[in-house]
């Protein structure tokens, strides 16, 4: 067999072997979704975010007032370093220490309370969004849906034609208009894992809390039909 015929045969065999893989690649459909934005920017998510931010601001106001009391006491102690008696200074320092301890405990309690509130407000919406996303992926024949709001997705480019966040938001709003109360909304298979906890009022809260990440639509995971 000549070298040219051997090369031609090798090329034909390689092409035939690669054909199934090429066909699979051509038939695959991948979409991208910003799941966090969909949950927060849907109608229910906006109401939940507003309620959450109101609670955060109330906690901030309370903590800020307590911090001011501590600062005022500290300033009084400093200004009276030469005029106050040792007993008066000791009592003032004791009061400052107590208020500082109380503030730390209140801050911890506020964090736990806000974390619980975030989950109660956003988890039902995230569960509903997960079920709707799974159904949409199955209906439209997507092989994979990538959550670009997940910092571990490592997505560097998304073609807007394959970005389905807005469509998901529309479906969530449409479902909310005809579905029962959130507590009765259908849940997808499994429980969505919690997201990073919202921090306590250490800084003004001007953005919505982060929702729980979707379970069945995590990066590099084939969407599945909700249970």
N, C-alpha and C positions, 0 to 999 in steps of 0.2 A: 504494500500500500504506500502510495507516495505521501510526502510530507504535507502537500496541499490538501489531499483527501482526508488525511488524519486530522488536520486542523479543522476542516469543515465538519467532520463527524463529531469532534469534541465540542464544537460550538453548538451544534444541533442538540446534543445531549444536555449540555449546560442550560440551554434555553428552555428545554422541556422540563428539566428539574426545577428551574426557577419559576416556571409559569404559575403553579399554585400559590406561591408566596406573593407574586405580583398581583394575581387575581384577588387574593385576600386583602392586600393593601388598597387596591382600587375599590373594593366593596365596603371598606371600613368607613365609618362616619364618626368623626370626633367633634365634640362641641365644648365650648367653654362657658362657665357660669360664675358670676360673682355672687356666691350664695349669701354671704353676709349682707351685701347691698340689697339683695332681693328681699331678705327677711326684714331688714330695717326700713326700707323705703316703700314697702307695700302699705296699704291703708292701715291695717292692724298694727304693723310694725311702727309706723309713725306715732300712733296713739300710745303704744307701749313705751316708746322712747321718750315721748313728752312726759308721761307719768313718771318714768324712771328719773329723768333729769330734774324734775320738780322735787323728788325725794332727795336726790343728791344735793341740790342747792339748799334744802332745808337743813340737812346734816352739816353742810359747810358753814352755814350761818351759826348754828349752835356751837360747832367746834371753834370757829373763829372768835366767838364771844368768850369762850372759856380760855382760849389762848391769850386774849387781850387781858383777862383778869390776872393771868400768871405774869404777863409782861408788866402790868401795872404794879403788881406786888414786888417784882424784881427791881423795878425802877425805884420804888419807895424804899426798898432795903438799901439800895446803893446810895441814894440821896441822904439817907439817915445814918450812914455808917459812922458819923462822928457825933450825931445828936441823940440817937436812940440808945436806950439802955441795953445792956447785954440780954436781959430777959425779953425786952420788946423785939430785939433782933432775932432772938431764938424762936419766939412765937411766930414772927413773920416768915421766917425761913421754913418753919414746920408747916405753915399754911400753904406756902408755895409748893413744897414737896408733895403735900396731899393733893393739891389741885393738879399737879403734873401727873401724878399716878392715876387720878380719876380721868384725866384727859386721855391718857394712853389706853385705859380700859374702854372708854367710850369710843375711841377711834377704832379699836378692834371689834367692838360690838357693831359699830356702824358698817364696817367692812363686811362682816358676816351677814348682816341684815340686807345690805345692798346686793350681795351675791345671791342670796335667796330670792330676793325680789326680781333680780334679772332673770333667773331661771324660770320663775313662775310666770313672768310676762312674756318671755321670748321662746321658751321651749315649746309650747303648743304651736306657735307659728312656725317654728323651725321643723317640727314634726310634720305639719301639714305641707310645708314647702317641699320636704323630702319626698313625701308620697306623690305630690304633683309632679315633681321633677322626674321621679322614676317612671311615672306613667307617660309623661311627655317623651322621655328618652325612648321608651319602648314603642310608642306610637310612631315616632319619627325615625325609628331604626338606627339610633345612635349606638355605635360600638362602645364608646367611652365618653364620659362627661368629666371634664377637669374643673375643679373648683379653684379659680384663680385668686380667690380671697384667702386661701390657705397659704401662709408664708412658705410652706415646705413644697409647694407645687413646682417651683423653679421654672415657671412659665415666663419666657422673655418676649413673646409676641403672640398676639391673638388677632386673627382676621375678623373684623367686625361682622362679616357675613355669618360666622359660625359662633357668635356670642349670643346666648339665649337668655340673658338675665332679664331683659325687658319683657320678653314673652312669659317668663316665669312669674314676674310681678303681676302681670295681667291675669294670669291663671289663679294666683293666690287671691287677688281682689275679687275675681269672679266667684271663686269658691266660697269666700267669706260672705258674699251676698246671698247665697242659697243654703249654706251649711248651718248646722245647729251651733250651739255655743261652743267656744273653744275647748271647754272641758269635755265635750262630747265628740270632738272632731276625730276622724279616724286616724290611727297611728300606724306608721310604717313598721316593718319588721325590725326588731331590735330597739335599743334605746340610744338616742343620739348622745354622744359623749359631750361633757361640758367643755366650754371654751375657757380661755384664760379669764380668771376672775376680774371683775371690774374693781379698780382700786378705790379705796375710801376717799373721802373728800380732801385730798391733799392739794388738789388743784381744781380750778373751776371746770365743771363738766359741761362742755359745749357740744359733744357728740353723743350719738346713741350708744348704748351698751352693746358689746359684741355678742351675737347670738351663738348658741351651741352649733358646732360643726355638723353638717349632714353625715349620716352614717353610711348610707348606700351610695353616695355620690362623691366619696373621697377621691383624691387624685389617683389616676391609674387604676380605677376600679370600674368594672363593667356594671352599669345601672341594672337593677333588678326590679321585678314587679313587686309592689308593696303587698305585705301580707293582708 
